[in-house]
Amino acid sequence: MYRFLTVAVIAAVLTVPAFAAPPASDNEALCQRFYNEVMDQGKLATIDELVAPNFVEHQPFPGIPTNRDGLTQFVTMMRTAFPDLKCTVNFMMQDGDKVAVYGTMSGTQNGEFMGVPASGKKFSVDCVDIVRIVNKQAVEHWGVMDSGVMMQQLGIPAPVPAPKGK
């Protein structure tokens, strides 16, 4: 009897709309598609569809422009160095025209990365991305990734900062 009652209560709770996961917004779906198709699969043509021509990158990578062409260069560099690159979305939320994503990026260094030959070493780091979307295209990106931990996992020495005041 208790087992039936428990199952009935759980079934009733799961059918109440307040407990159901809300449908992903179009902007959240755009971000998920970017991770799946561009980062994970290397479909560079998708960048032109999902990213506006006037895109601005606020997380610059040394030597790479902070525009849409630079984004393509960055993805190419990462997919060349880490052919099995995977971006896992742990959760995302939307506030107005911005989508915030907390995820994990991982891969195996089977190609040259920042002048370091392939090592076969793996990395896995947490990342936070904030993407502003206008007219169904990303127009700005801010991000934080623990690149120090990534370099440590890959066995790449951290650069020594210049002394202050010199």
MARBA-3410 file (N, C-alpha, C, O; in Angstrom, 1 decimal):
166
0.8,-1.2,0.0,0.0,0.0,0.0,0.9,1.3,0.0,0.7,2.2,-0.8 ~ 1.9,1.3,0.9,2.8,2.5,1.0,3.5,2.7,-0.3,3.7,3.8,-0.8 ~ 3.9,1.5,-0.9,4.7,1.6,-2.2,3.8,2.2,-3.3,4.3,3.1,-4.0 ~ 2.5,1.8,-3.4,1.6,2.4,-4.3,1.4,3.8,-4.1,1.4,4.7,-5.0 ~ 1.2,4.2,-2.8,1.0,5.6,-2.5,2.2,6.5,-2.8,2.1,7.6,-3.4
3.4,5.9,-2.5,4.6,6.7,-2.9,4.8,6.9,-4.4,5.1,8.0,-4.8 ~ 4.5,5.8,-5.1,4.6,5.9,-6.6,3.5,6.9,-7.1,3.8,7.7,-8.0 ~ 2.3,6.9,-6.5,1.3,7.8,-7.0,1.7,9.3,-6.7,1.4,10.2,-7.5 ~ 2.2,9.5,-5.5,2.7,10.9,-5.1,3.8,11.4,-6.0,3.7,12.5,-6.5 ~ 4.8,10.5,-6.3,5.9,10.9,-7.2,5.4,11.2,-8.6,5.8,12.2,-9.2
4.5,10.3,-9.1,3.9,10.6,-10.4,3.1,11.9,-10.4,3.2,12.6,-11.4 ~ 2.4,12.2,-9.4,1.6,13.4,-9.4,2.5,14.6,-9.3,2.3,15.6,-10.0 ~ 3.6,14.6,-8.5,4.5,15.7,-8.4,5.2,15.9,-9.8,5.4,17.1,-10.2 ~ 5.6,14.8,-10.4,6.4,15.0,-11.7,5.5,15.5,-12.8,6.0,16.0,-13.8 ~ 4.2,15.4,-12.7,3.3,16.0,-13.7,2.9,17.4,-13.5,2.3,18.0,-14.4
3.2,17.9,-12.3,2.9,19.3,-12.0,3.9,20.2,-12.8,5.1,20.0,-12.7 ~ 3.4,21.2,-13.6,4.3,22.0,-14.4,5.3,22.7,-13.6,6.4,22.9,-14.2 ~ 5.1,23.1,-12.4,6.1,23.8,-11.6,7.4,23.0,-11.4,8.5,23.5,-11.2 ~ 7.3,21.7,-11.5,8.4,20.8,-11.2,9.1,20.4,-12.6,10.2,19.8,-12.5 ~ 8.5,20.6,-13.7,9.0,20.2,-14.9,10.1,21.2,-15.3,10.0,22.4,-15.0
11.1,20.8,-16.0,12.2,21.7,-16.5,11.6,22.6,-17.5,10.9,22.2,-18.4 ~ 11.9,23.9,-17.4,11.4,24.8,-18.4,12.1,24.6,-19.7,13.2,24.1,-19.8 ~ 11.3,24.9,-20.8,12.0,24.7,-22.1,13.1,25.7,-22.3,13.1,26.8,-21.8 ~ 14.2,25.2,-23.0,15.3,26.1,-23.2,14.9,27.2,-24.1,14.1,27.0,-25.1 ~ 15.4,28.4,-23.8,15.1,29.5,-24.7,15.9,29.4,-26.0,16.8,28.5,-26.1
15.5,30.2,-27.0,16.2,30.1,-28.3,17.7,30.5,-28.1,18.6,29.9,-28.7 ~ 18.0,31.4,-27.1,19.3,31.9,-26.9,20.1,30.7,-26.2,21.3,30.5,-26.6 ~ 19.5,30.0,-25.3,20.2,28.9,-24.7,20.5,27.8,-25.7,21.5,27.2,-25.7 ~ 19.5,27.6,-26.6,19.7,26.5,-27.6,20.8,26.9,-28.6,21.5,26.1,-29.0 ~ 20.9,28.2,-28.9,22.0,28.7,-29.7,23.4,28.4,-29.1,24.3,27.9,-29.7
23.5,28.7,-27.8,24.7,28.4,-27.1,25.0,26.9,-27.1,26.2,26.5,-27.3 ~ 24.0,26.1,-26.8,24.3,24.7,-26.8,24.7,24.2,-28.1,25.6,23.3,-28.2 ~ 24.1,24.7,-29.2,24.4,24.3,-30.5,25.9,24.7,-30.8,26.6,23.9,-31.5 ~ 26.3,25.9,-30.4,27.7,26.3,-30.6,28.6,25.3,-30.0,29.6,24.9,-30.6 ~ 28.4,24.9,-28.7,29.3,24.0,-28.1,29.3,22.6,-28.8,30.3,22.1,-29.1
28.1,22.1,-29.2,28.0,20.8,-29.8,28.6,20.8,-31.2,29.5,20.0,-31.5 ~ 28.2,21.8,-32.1,28.7,21.7,-33.4,30.0,22.4,-33.7,30.9,21.8,-34.4 ~ 30.3,23.5,-33.1,31.6,24.2,-33.3,32.7,23.6,-32.5,33.7,23.2,-33.0 ~ 32.5,23.7,-31.2,33.6,23.3,-30.3,33.8,21.7,-30.3,35.0,21.3,-30.5 ~ 32.8,21.0,-30.2,32.9,19.5,-30.1,33.2,18.9,-31.5,33.9,17.9,-31.6
32.5,19.4,-32.5,32.6,18.7,-33.8,33.5,19.5,-34.8,33.8,18.9,-35.9 ~ 33.8,20.7,-34.5,34.7,21.5,-35.4,34.0,22.0,-36.7,34.7,22.2,-37.7 ~ 32.7,22.1,-36.7,32.0,22.6,-37.8,32.1,24.2,-37.9,31.3,24.9,-37.4 ~ 33.2,24.6,-38.5,33.5,26.0,-38.5,32.5,26.8,-39.3,32.3,28.0,-39.0 ~ 31.8,26.3,-40.3,30.8,27.0,-41.1,29.6,27.5,-40.2,29.0,28.5,-40.5
29.4,26.8,-39.1,28.3,27.1,-38.2,28.6,28.5,-37.5,27.7,29.1,-37.1 ~ 29.9,28.8,-37.4,30.2,30.1,-36.8,29.5,31.3,-37.5,29.0,32.2,-36.9 ~ 29.6,31.2,-38.8,29.0,32.3,-39.6,27.5,32.4,-39.4,26.9,33.5,-39.5 ~ 26.8,31.3,-39.1,25.4,31.3,-38.8,25.1,31.8,-37.4,24.1,32.5,-37.2 ~ 25.9,31.4,-36.4,25.5,31.7,-35.0,26.2,32.9,-34.4,25.8,33.4,-33.4
27.2,33.4,-35.1,28.0,34.6,-34.6,27.9,35.7,-35.6,28.2,35.6,-36.8 ~ 27.6,36.9,-35.0,27.4,38.1,-35.9,28.7,38.6,-36.4,29.8,38.4,-35.8 ~ 28.7,39.2,-37.6,29.9,39.7,-38.2,30.6,40.8,-37.3,31.9,40.9,-37.4 ~ 29.9,41.5,-36.5,30.5,42.5,-35.6,30.8,41.9,-34.2,30.9,42.7,-33.2 ~ 30.9,40.6,-34.1,31.2,40.0,-32.8,32.4,40.5,-32.1,33.4,40.9,-32.8
32.4,40.7,-30.8,33.5,41.2,-30.0,33.8,40.1,-28.9,32.9,39.8,-28.1 ~ 35.1,39.7,-28.9,35.6,38.8,-27.8,36.2,39.6,-26.7,37.1,40.4,-27.0 ~ 35.7,39.4,-25.5,36.3,40.1,-24.3,37.2,39.3,-23.5,37.7,39.7,-22.5 ~ 37.5,38.1,-24.0,38.5,37.2,-23.4,39.6,36.9,-24.4,39.6,35.8,-25.0 ~ 40.4,37.9,-24.6,41.4,37.7,-25.7,42.4,36.6,-25.5,42.7,36.3,-24.3
42.8,35.9,-26.6,43.9,34.9,-26.5,45.1,35.5,-27.3,44.9,36.1,-28.3 ~ 46.3,35.4,-26.7,47.4,36.0,-27.3,47.6,35.7,-28.8,47.6,34.6,-29.2 ~ 47.7,36.8,-29.6,48.0,36.7,-31.0,46.7,36.4,-31.9,46.9,36.2,-33.1 ~ 45.5,36.4,-31.3,44.3,36.1,-32.0,43.4,37.3,-31.9,43.2,37.8,-30.8 ~ 42.9,37.8,-33.1,42.0,38.9,-33.1,40.8,38.7,-32.2,40.3,37.6,-32.1
40.2,39.8,-31.7,39.0,39.7,-30.9,37.7,39.9,-31.6,36.8,40.5,-31.2 ~ 37.6,39.3,-32.8,36.4,39.4,-33.7,36.0,38.0,-34.1,36.6,37.0,-33.7 ~ 35.0,37.9,-35.0,34.5,36.6,-35.5,35.6,35.8,-36.2,35.7,34.6,-36.0 ~ 36.5,36.4,-37.0,37.6,35.7,-37.6,38.5,35.1,-36.6,39.0,34.0,-36.7 ~ 38.8,35.9,-35.5,39.6,35.4,-34.4,39.0,34.2,-33.7,39.7,33.3,-33.3
37.7,34.2,-33.6,37.0,33.1,-33.0,37.2,31.8,-33.8,37.5,30.7,-33.3 ~ 37.1,32.0,-35.1,37.4,30.9,-36.0,38.8,30.4,-35.8,39.1,29.2,-35.8 ~ 39.8,31.3,-35.7,41.2,30.9,-35.5,41.3,30.2,-34.2,42.1,29.2,-34.1 ~ 40.7,30.7,-33.2,40.8,30.0,-31.8,40.3,28.6,-31.9,40.9,27.7,-31.4 ~ 39.1,28.4,-32.5,38.5,27.1,-32.5,39.4,26.2,-33.4,39.6,25.0,-33.0
39.9,26.7,-34.5,40.8,25.9,-35.3,42.0,25.4,-34.5,42.5,24.3,-34.6 ~ 42.6,26.4,-33.8,43.8,26.1,-33.0,43.5,25.0,-31.9,44.3,24.1,-31.7 ~ 42.4,25.2,-31.2,42.0,24.2,-30.2,41.7,22.9,-30.7,42.1,21.8,-30.2 ~ 41.0,22.8,-31.8,40.6,21.5,-32.4,41.8,20.8,-33.0,41.9,19.6,-33.1 ~ 42.8,21.6,-33.5,44.0,21.0,-34.0,44.9,20.4,-32.9,45.4,19.3,-33.0
45.0,21.1,-31.8,45.8,20.7,-30.7,45.0,19.6,-29.9,45.7,18.7,-29.4 ~ 43.7,19.7,-29.8,42.9,18.7,-29.0,41.8,18.2,-29.9,40.6,18.7,-29.8 ~ 42.1,17.3,-30.8,41.0,16.8,-31.8,39.8,16.2,-31.1,38.7,16.2,-31.7 ~ 39.9,15.7,-29.8,38.8,15.2,-29.1,38.2,16.2,-28.1,37.5,15.9,-27.2 ~ 38.4,17.5,-28.4,37.9,18.6,-27.6,36.4,18.4,-27.3,35.6,18.1,-28.2
36.1,18.6,-26.0,34.7,18.4,-25.6,34.3,19.5,-24.6,35.1,19.8,-23.6 ~ 33.2,20.2,-24.9,32.7,21.2,-24.0,31.4,20.7,-23.4,30.4,20.5,-24.1 ~ 31.3,20.4,-22.1,30.2,19.9,-21.5,29.5,21.1,-20.7,30.1,21.8,-19.9 ~ 28.2,21.3,-21.0,27.5,22.3,-20.3,26.9,21.7,-19.0,26.1,20.8,-19.0 ~ 27.4,22.3,-17.9,26.9,21.8,-16.6,25.6,22.4,-16.2,24.7,21.8,-15.7
25.5,23.8,-16.5,24.2,24.4,-16.4,24.3,25.8,-17.1,25.4,26.3,-17.3 ~ 23.2,26.3,-17.5,23.1,27.6,-18.2,21.9,28.3,-17.7,20.9,27.7,-17.4 ~ 21.9,29.6,-17.8,20.7,30.4,-17.5,20.8,31.7,-18.3,21.8,32.2,-18.7 ~ 19.6,32.3,-18.5,19.5,33.5,-19.3,19.0,34.6,-18.5,18.2,34.5,-17.6 ~ 19.6,35.8,-18.7,19.1,37.1,-18.1,19.0,38.1,-19.2,20.1,38.6,-19.7
17.9,38.4,-19.7,17.7,39.3,-20.8,18.4,38.8,-22.1,18.1,37.7,-22.5 ~ 19.3,39.6,-22.7,20.0,39.1,-23.9,21.3,38.4,-23.6,22.0,38.1,-24.6 ~ 21.5,38.0,-22.4,22.8,37.3,-22.0,22.5,35.9,-21.5,21.5,35.7,-20.8 ~ 23.3,35.0,-22.0,23.2,33.6,-21.5,24.5,33.3,-20.7,25.6,33.5,-21.3 ~ 24.4,32.8,-19.5,25.6,32.4,-18.7,25.7,30.9,-18.7,24.7,30.2,-18.5
26.9,30.4,-18.9,27.1,29.0,-19.0,28.3,28.6,-18.1,29.3,29.2,-18.1 ~ 28.0,27.6,-17.2,29.1,27.0,-16.5,29.3,25.6,-17.0,28.4,24.8,-17.1 ~ 30.5,25.4,-17.5,30.8,24.2,-18.2,32.2,23.6,-17.9,33.0,24.2,-17.1 ~ 32.5,22.5,-18.6,33.8,21.9,-18.4,34.4,21.7,-19.8,33.7,21.1,-20.7 ~ 35.6,22.1,-20.1,36.3,21.8,-21.3,37.4,20.8,-21.1,38.1,20.9,-20.1
37.4,19.8,-22.0,38.4,18.8,-21.8,38.9,18.3,-23.2,38.3,18.5,-24.2 ~ 40.1,17.7,-23.1,40.7,17.1,-24.4,42.0,16.5,-24.1,42.6,16.6,-23.0 ~ 42.5,15.9,-25.2,43.9,15.3,-25.2,44.7,16.0,-26.2,44.3,16.2,-27.3 ~ 45.9,16.4,-25.7,46.8,17.1,-26.6,47.5,16.2,-27.6,48.6,15.6,-27.3 ~ 46.9,16.1,-28.8,47.4,15.2,-29.8,47.9,16.1,-31.0,48.2,15.5,-32.1
48.1,17.4,-30.8,48.7,18.3,-31.8,49.4,19.4,-31.0,49.4,19.5,-29.8 ~ 50.1,20.2,-31.8,50.9,21.3,-31.2,50.0,22.3,-30.5,48.9,22.6,-31.1 ~ 50.4,22.8,-29.4,49.6,23.8,-28.7,50.6,24.8,-28.1,51.4,24.5,-27.2 ~ 50.5,26.1,-28.5,51.3,27.2,-28.1,52.8,26.8,-28.2,53.6,27.1,-27.3 ~ 53.1,26.2,-29.3,54.5,25.9,-29.5,55.0,24.6,-28.9,56.2,24.2,-29.0
54.1,23.9,-28.1,54.5,22.7,-27.4,54.0,21.5,-28.3,52.8,21.4,-28.6 ~ 54.9,20.6,-28.6,54.5,19.4,-29.4,53.5,18.6,-28.7,53.4,18.6,-27.5 ~ 52.8,17.8,-29.5,51.8,16.8,-28.9,52.4,16.0,-27.8,53.5,15.5,-27.9 ~ 51.6,15.9,-26.7,52.1,15.2,-25.5,51.3,13.9,-25.2,51.7,13.1,-24.5 ~ 50.1,13.9,-25.7,49.1,12.8,-25.3,48.5,13.0,-24.0,47.8,12.2,-23.5
48.8,14.2,-23.3,48.3,14.5,-22.0,46.9,15.0,-22.1,46.5,15.7,-23.1 ~ 46.1,14.7,-21.1,44.7,15.2,-21.0,44.6,16.4,-20.1,45.3,16.6,-19.2 ~ 43.6,17.2,-20.4,43.2,18.3,-19.5,41.7,18.3,-19.3,40.9,17.8,-20.1 ~ 41.3,18.9,-18.2,39.9,19.1,-17.9,39.8,20.3,-17.0,40.3,20.3,-15.9 ~ 39.1,21.4,-17.4,39.0,22.6,-16.6,37.6,23.1,-16.7,36.9,22.9,-17.7
37.2,23.8,-15.6,35.9,24.4,-15.6,36.0,25.8,-16.2,37.0,26.4,-16.2 ~ 34.9,26.2,-16.9,34.9,27.5,-17.6,33.5,28.2,-17.3,32.5,27.5,-17.0 ~ 33.5,29.5,-17.4,32.3,30.3,-17.4,32.3,31.1,-18.6,33.3,31.8,-18.9 ~ 31.2,31.1,-19.3,31.0,31.9,-20.5,29.7,32.7,-20.4,28.7,32.2,-19.9 ~ 29.8,34.0,-20.8,28.6,34.8,-20.9,28.6,35.3,-22.3,29.5,35.9,-22.8
27.5,35.1,-22.9,27.3,35.4,-24.3,26.1,36.3,-24.5,25.0,36.0,-24.0 ~ 26.3,37.5,-25.1,25.2,38.4,-25.4,24.7,38.0,-26.8,25.5,38.0,-27.8 ~ 23.4,37.9,-27.0,22.8,37.5,-28.2,21.8,38.5,-28.7,20.9,38.9,-27.9 ~ 21.9,38.9,-29.9,21.0,39.9,-30.6,20.6,39.3,-31.9,21.4,38.9,-32.7 ~ 19.3,39.3,-32.2,18.8,38.8,-33.5,19.3,37.4,-33.8,19.7,37.1,-34.9
19.3,36.5,-32.8,19.7,35.1,-33.0,21.1,34.9,-33.4,21.5,33.9,-34.0 ~ 22.0,35.8,-33.0,23.4,35.7,-33.2,24.2,36.2,-32.0,23.8,37.2,-31.4 ~ 25.3,35.6,-31.7,26.2,36.0,-30.6,26.9,37.3,-31.1,27.5,37.3,-32.1 ~ 26.9,38.3,-30.2,27.5,39.6,-30.6,28.7,39.9,-29.6,29.6,40.7,-30.0 ~ 28.7,39.3,-28.4,29.8,39.5,-27.5,30.0,38.2,-26.6,29.0,37.5,-26.4
31.2,38.0,-26.2,31.5,36.9,-25.3,32.5,37.4,-24.2,33.5,38.0,-24.5 ~ 32.2,37.0,-23.0,33.1,37.2,-21.9,33.3,35.8,-21.3,32.4,35.0,-21.3 ~ 34.5,35.5,-20.9,34.8,34.1,-20.4,35.9,34.1,-19.4,36.7,35.0,-19.3 ~ 35.8,33.1,-18.6,36.8,32.8,-17.6,37.1,31.3,-17.6,36.2,30.5,-17.5 ~ 38.4,31.0,-17.7,38.9,29.6,-17.7,40.2,29.5,-16.9,41.0,30.4,-17.0
40.3,28.5,-16.2,41.5,28.4,-15.4,42.7,27.8,-16.2,43.0,26.6,-16.2 ~ 43.3,28.7,-17.0,44.3,28.3,-18.0,45.6,27.8,-17.2,46.3,27.0,-17.8 ~ 45.8,28.3,-16.0,46.9,27.8,-15.2,46.8,26.3,-14.9,47.8,25.6,-15.0 ~ 45.6,25.9,-14.5,45.4,24.5,-14.3,45.5,23.7,-15.5,46.1,22.6,-15.5 ~ 45.0,24.2,-16.6,45.1,23.6,-17.9,46.6,23.3,-18.3,47.0,22.2,-18.7
47.4,24.4,-18.2,48.8,24.3,-18.5,49.5,23.3,-17.6,50.3,22.5,-18.0 ~ 49.1,23.3,-16.3,49.7,22.4,-15.3,49.4,20.9,-15.7,50.3,20.0,-15.7 ~ 48.1,20.7,-16.1,47.7,19.3,-16.5,48.4,18.9,-17.8,48.7,17.7,-17.9 ~ 48.7,19.8,-18.6,49.4,19.5,-19.9,50.9,19.4,-19.7,51.7,19.1,-20.7 ~ 51.4,19.9,-18.6,52.9,19.9,-18.3,53.6,21.0,-19.0,54.8,21.0,-19.3
52.8,22.1,-19.3,53.4,23.3,-19.9,53.8,24.3,-18.9,52.9,24.7,-18.1 ~ 55.0,24.7,-18.8,55.4,25.6,-17.7,54.7,27.0,-17.9,54.6,27.5,-19.0 ~ 54.3,27.5,-16.7,53.7,28.8,-16.7,54.7,29.9,-17.0,55.9,29.8,-16.6 ~ 54.4,30.9,-17.8,55.3,32.0,-18.0,55.7,32.7,-16.7,54.9,32.9,-15.8 ~ 56.9,33.1,-16.6,57.4,33.9,-15.5,57.1,35.4,-15.7,57.5,36.0,-16.7
56.3,35.9,-14.8,55.9,37.4,-15.0,57.2,38.3,-14.8,58.1,38.0,-14.0 ~ 57.2,39.4,-15.6,58.3,40.3,-15.5,58.2,41.0,-14.1,57.1,41.2,-13.6 ~ 59.3,41.3,-13.5,59.3,42.1,-12.2,58.6,43.4,-12.4,58.7,44.0,-13.4 ~ 57.9,43.8,-11.3,57.2,45.0,-11.3,58.1,46.2,-11.4,59.2,46.2,-10.8 ~ 57.7,47.2,-12.1,58.5,48.5,-12.1,59.6,48.4,-13.1,60.4,49.3,-13.2
59.7,47.4,-13.9,60.8,47.3,-14.9,60.3,47.2,-16.3,61.1,47.2,-17.2
END
